[in-house]
Amino acid sequence: MHANSIRTAVALTLSVLSVGAYASTYNGECTSKPKSEWLSTADVKARFEAKGYTVGKVKASGSCYEVYTRDKNGRKAELFVNPADATVVSQADKK
């Protein structure tokens, strides 16, 4: 019985990890503009902070910036942002 419990726990852990990874992935395109036309990560961070977000980090990923934030209510979100104009293209809420 103990071996079954371990297998069940491992299977559950793996399924939770895979759902978490899926939730924070965006496979779409955010912009087709060259990187020379992108805003800096500091500019994007400042724009979201001006809107009331607390921004942890901003990083480039494919044709997007990933912006890790907390809103005014403290809820975490990962925003997928067009780096040319800082518009939100997609969002993955975090718990």
Steps between C-alpha positions, in 0.01 A plus 500: 500500500788736578640470144158590355485812717843609381408442134179697544684787668762511224234494226305779669813712542597458135152592379494814716844603375400454137182707546702777666748506214220511243323785676802729476578438134391716211584369155355785297683790343506834678667708229666469164704819551880470522658518845643839410142632526421337835463701818761429765405268784540797737247702296250213503546453875443874557180496290350216702606654831327823391181292457525381862671164450794382708744361245748230593682451174465551128673261261504437127353172381462446127318801356357596841598646831390300802405738780468345847263714705271541796189711456359752751338212692824302522400237243790362297484494121739429218425738214609435143564842353564645156849646549447769236207672675459327842149371430395179673455217250425219747504432873559206732363552851700353784382386841 
